[in-house]
Amino acid sequence: MKTLTDFKKLVDAEDFLSFFDIPYDQTAVNINRLHILKMFSVAIAEVDEKTELTETEKLTEYKKALESAYQTFLTSSAQEQKVFPVFQQEHKDVVKLTEITAE
């Protein structure tokens, strides 16, 4: 039986995916590892706010959150999801092609 104690010992994306018996594509994980883990950590925080959940219910919610985060990056990119602040900021040193005009 899996426990929160076991869960708290996990370190990387593959550990979490294996713990929850979620099949995964190693290439997809390699490319999106940090983004998957970031989205997963946000979801974990939301689950942890629900104090009425039992340990088993929490682990079930964690699994759903990880599946969702992983699936998101199978069909979307980090730039589209904007998980990290660097993707959310407007960069002033970038000239967009739509801003270039012929004189």
N, C-alpha and C positions, 0 to 999 in steps of 0.2 A: 504494500500500500504506500502510495506517495504522500509525503507530508510537507508542510510549510518549511520545516527544518531542512528537508532535502532540497526544496526549492531554493532556499536562501544560500545554499552552497554552490549553485550554478554560476558559471562565469560568462560564457560566450553564447552567441546566437545558436550555435549547433547544440550546445548543452540544453538550452531551453526547448528547442524543437524536439530533440530526442526524449527529453523528460516527459513531454506531453504526447509523444508518439505521433508527431506531425511529420509526414513525409515532406522532404524539401529538395529543391534543386540547389546544389552547392554553388553553382555559378551565380544564381540569383542572390544567394546569401552573401557571397563574396562581394558582389557589386553594391548591395544595399544594406549590409550588416548594421552600420551605425544608425541608419534611418529606421530600420525595423526595430532595433533595440530602443531607440528614442520614442517611437510611437508606442511601443509596448510599455515602456516605463511610465508614460503619461496615463495610459489605461490602467496600469497597476495602481497608481495613486488614486484614481477614481474608484476603483474597486475597494481599496483600503479604507475609503471614507464611509463605506457601508458597514458599520460596526455590527450589524445584526447577522452577518453571514457566518456560517460555520466554516471550519477549515476546508472541508470538502467542497463547499459552495464557492469559497474563494478560489481554490485551485481550478475549479470548473470555469469560473469567470476569467481567470488568468489565461487559461488555455484558449478560450474564445477570443480574448484580446490579442494573443500572439498569432493565432490563425488569421485574424483580421489584418493585423499589421503586415504579416508575411504576404497575404493575398493582395493587399494594396500595392505592394511593390512588384508584383508579377505583372500587373497591368498598367502601372503608372510609374513615373520617374520621380526622383528626389526633387527636381526642380518644380514639378507640378504639385507635389505635396507640401513643399515648403515647411518641412518639419523643424529645421534649424533656422535661427534668426538670420543667418547670412543670406538665406534665400528669400527672406521677407523684406530685406532692406532695399531701398531704391538707391542704386549706385550713381553718383553724380559724375563719375569719370567715364561713363559709357555713353556713346552716341549710337542711338538706334537708327537702323536703316530708314525707318519712316520719317526721321527728322532731317535726312539729307535731301536737299533739293538742288535742281540745276538752276543756275542764274543766267 
